[in-house]
Amino acid sequence: MAKVIAEKTKEQEVIAVDTIKMVEIKHTRSMQDASGKDVEVVDWTEEKSVDNAIADCEAHKANLESQLSECEAELAEYIAIRDAE
């Protein structure tokens, strides 16, 4: 599933001097329309602060790195079995 990420702009008065930057994330997927053409469809849209988006992305990255480590260990075991004589 793909994502379209853009800065969310607010068109309202800001009372505080420091503003919280927001991002809009559109979760998309590819489909075919009635004529068979590939189209991209927005499944859902979410808004969050850019700091929360960064924290979520870093947590996701750490999870993927953990999964990669497990996969590399598993691959090493398979290769060891294949190369054993």
Backbone as CSV, one residue per row, in Angstrom:
resi,resn,N_x,N_y,N_z,CA_x,CA_y,CA_z,C_x,C_y,C_z
1,MET,0.851,-1.161,0.000,0.000,0.000,0.000,0.900,1.229,0.000
2,ALA,0.630,2.149,-0.874,1.421,3.366,-0.987,0.847,4.478,-0.133
3,LYS,1.665,5.504,0.080,1.222,6.657,0.853,1.591,7.920,0.101
4,VAL,0.714,8.899,0.165,1.000,10.226,-0.352,1.072,11.133,0.866
5,ILE,2.240,11.725,1.095,2.460,12.529,2.295,2.652,13.982,1.886
6,ALA,1.933,14.871,2.551,2.049,16.298,2.262,1.877,17.097,3.539
7,GLU,2.468,18.292,3.557,2.285,19.171,4.706,0.852,19.676,4.707
8,LYS,0.238,19.648,5.842,-1.137,20.115,6.000,-1.083,21.590,6.378
9,THR,-1.752,22.424,5.610,-1.768,23.850,5.917,-3.075,24.192,6.594
10,LYS,-2.974,25.106,7.541,-4.165,25.533,8.267,-4.519,26.937,7.825
11,GLU,-5.751,27.147,7.494,-6.213,28.454,7.057,-7.064,29.092,8.144
12,GLN,-6.483,29.186,9.328,-7.195,29.784,10.436,-6.214,30.619,11.239
13,GLU,-6.725,31.503,12.066,-5.855,32.345,12.879,-5.116,31.492,13.895
14,VAL,-3.859,31.805,14.063,-3.041,31.089,15.030,-2.754,32.041,16.176
15,ILE,-3.160,31.642,17.369,-2.969,32.484,18.548,-1.549,32.323,19.082
16,ALA,-1.046,31.125,19.133,0.280,30.876,19.682,1.356,31.277,18.681
17,VAL,2.512,31.623,19.194,3.624,31.999,18.335,4.168,30.759,17.624
18,ASP,4.328,29.687,18.364,4.819,28.433,17.780,3.623,27.626,17.294
19,THR,3.675,27.224,16.048,2.593,26.408,15.511,3.079,24.973,15.353
20,ILE,2.175,24.072,15.466,2.494,22.663,15.282,2.294,22.337,13.811
21,LYS,3.362,21.862,13.178,3.251,21.473,11.773,2.514,20.151,11.691
22,MET,1.602,20.071,10.756,0.803,18.874,10.554,1.118,18.284,9.184
23,VAL,0.921,16.988,9.065,1.040,16.317,7.776,-0.267,15.593,7.477
24,GLU,-0.554,15.465,6.219,-1.718,14.704,5.764,-1.184,13.486,5.023
25,ILE,-1.623,12.313,5.435,-1.162,11.066,4.836,-2.349,10.391,4.180
26,LYS,-2.245,10.208,2.872,-3.298,9.512,2.121,-2.809,8.103,1.837
27,HIS,-3.503,7.116,2.381,-3.171,5.714,2.154,-3.887,5.284,0.879
28,THR,-3.114,4.854,-0.101,-3.676,4.546,-1.415,-3.436,3.091,-1.791
29,ARG,-4.184,2.652,-2.784,-3.964,1.329,-3.376,-4.314,1.404,-4.849
30,SER,-3.773,0.485,-5.612,-4.026,0.449,-7.052,-5.183,-0.487,-7.350
31,MET,-6.003,-0.076,-8.288,-7.138,-0.889,-8.733,-7.268,-0.724,-10.242
32,GLN,-8.170,-1.487,-10.812,-8.506,-1.312,-12.222,-9.923,-0.783,-12.317
33,ASP,-10.114,0.212,-13.197,-11.463,0.730,-13.397,-12.216,-0.168,-14.374
34,ALA,-13.423,0.217,-14.724,-14.276,-0.613,-15.578,-13.656,-0.866,-16.950
35,SER,-12.840,0.066,-17.432,-12.225,-0.109,-18.744,-10.884,-0.839,-18.672
36,GLY,-10.478,-1.248,-17.475,-9.251,-2.021,-17.316,-8.016,-1.184,-17.063
37,LYS,-8.174,0.119,-16.934,-7.028,0.989,-16.680,-6.686,0.966,-15.190
38,ASP,-5.387,1.020,-14.900,-4.944,1.086,-13.505,-5.200,2.480,-12.961
39,VAL,-5.821,2.531,-11.804,-6.076,3.805,-11.133,-5.639,3.682,-9.680
40,GLU,-5.300,4.807,-9.089,-4.924,4.835,-7.685,-6.090,5.388,-6.884
41,VAL,-6.470,4.663,-5.839,-7.634,5.012,-5.039,-7.191,5.296,-3.609
42,VAL,-7.723,6.356,-3.019,-7.415,6.680,-1.632,-8.295,5.822,-0.732
43,ASP,-7.656,4.985,0.093,-8.392,4.160,1.055,-8.842,5.004,2.239
44,TRP,-7.885,5.714,2.841,-8.238,6.605,3.936,-7.176,7.685,4.050
45,THR,-7.555,8.745,4.730,-6.668,9.883,4.939,-6.551,10.135,6.433
46,GLU,-5.345,10.436,6.873,-5.152,10.763,8.282,-4.302,12.012,8.398
47,GLU,-4.501,12.727,9.486,-3.701,13.903,9.800,-3.046,13.678,11.145
48,LYS,-1.774,14.068,11.239,-1.073,13.979,12.515,0.036,15.013,12.521
49,SER,0.533,15.302,13.708,1.633,16.258,13.787,2.866,15.626,13.154
50,VAL,3.721,16.475,12.616,4.913,15.960,11.952,5.810,15.237,12.957
51,ASP,5.825,15.691,14.216,6.626,15.009,15.237,6.096,13.605,15.513
52,ASN,4.776,13.455,15.588,4.187,12.122,15.782,4.443,11.240,14.571
53,ALA,4.368,11.817,13.374,4.614,11.044,12.154,6.053,10.534,12.131
54,ILE,6.995,11.393,12.547,8.399,10.974,12.599,8.588,9.859,13.621
55,ALA,7.994,10.008,14.804,8.114,8.979,15.847,7.519,7.650,15.381
56,ASP,6.359,7.709,14.737,5.731,6.483,14.219,6.612,5.821,13.165
57,CYS,7.184,6.635,12.294,8.026,6.100,11.221,9.306,5.481,11.793
58,GLU,9.896,6.123,12.797,11.092,5.563,13.431,10.785,4.238,14.123
59,ALA,9.625,4.144,14.757,9.230,2.885,15.401,9.020,1.796,14.355
60,HIS,8.404,2.150,13.238,8.188,1.191,12.144,9.529,0.732,11.579
61,LYS,10.473,1.665,11.428,11.801,1.328,10.922,12.503,0.353,11.865
62,ALA,12.422,0.595,13.181,13.052,-0.296,14.164,12.454,-1.697,14.072
63,ASN,11.139,-1.777,13.890,10.470,-3.064,13.748,10.961,-3.791,12.497
64,LEU,11.072,-3.067,11.388,11.543,-3.676,10.144,12.990,-4.143,10.267
65,GLU,13.826,-3.355,10.954,15.221,-3.766,11.152,15.295,-5.037,11.986
66,SER,14.417,-5.163,12.976,14.362,-6.374,13.795,13.954,-7.573,12.939
67,GLN,12.945,-7.369,12.099,12.500,-8.453,11.212,13.601,-8.843,10.239
68,LEU,14.360,-7.848,9.754,15.457,-8.135,8.837,16.530,-8.969,9.517
69,SER,16.839,-8.644,10.766,17.836,-9.425,11.512,17.398,-10.873,11.658
70,GLU,16.129,-11.072,11.980,15.592,-12.434,12.107,15.661,-13.172,10.778
71,CYS,15.350,-12.483,9.704,15.369,-13.087,8.375,16.792,-13.464,7.972
72,GLU,17.754,-12.599,8.273,19.144,-12.890,7.938,19.650,-14.100,8.719
73,ALA,19.253,-14.231,9.983,19.654,-15.392,10.781,19.042,-16.669,10.210
74,GLU,17.782,-16.589,9.828,17.108,-17.744,9.230,17.779,-18.133,7.918
75,LEU,18.108,-17.150,7.117,18.782,-17.408,5.843,20.135,-18.068,6.068
76,ALA,20.871,-17.624,7.077,22.173,-18.220,7.383,22.021,-19.688,7.754
77,GLU,20.969,-20.021,8.497,20.724,-21.420,8.854,20.433,-22.256,7.607
78,TYR,19.611,-21.734,6.697,19.299,-22.464,5.463,20.556,-22.678,4.623
79,ILE,21.381,-21.664,4.523,22.604,-21.779,3.731,23.553,-22.789,4.364
80,ALA,23.642,-22.779,5.688,24.494,-23.743,6.390,24.029,-25.159,6.124
81,ILE,22.733,-25.389,6.128,22.195,-26.731,5.846,22.483,-27.122,4.404
82,ARG,22.309,-26.184,3.468,22.556,-26.473,2.066,24.020,-26.800,1.822
83,ASP,24.939,-26.065,2.480,26.358,-26.231,2.225,27.000,-27.332,3.059
84,ALA,26.254,-27.910,3.994,26.816,-28.981,4.835,27.051,-30.228,3.993
85,GLU,28.161,-30.858,4.278,28.469,-32.073,3.515,28.420,-33.290,4.398
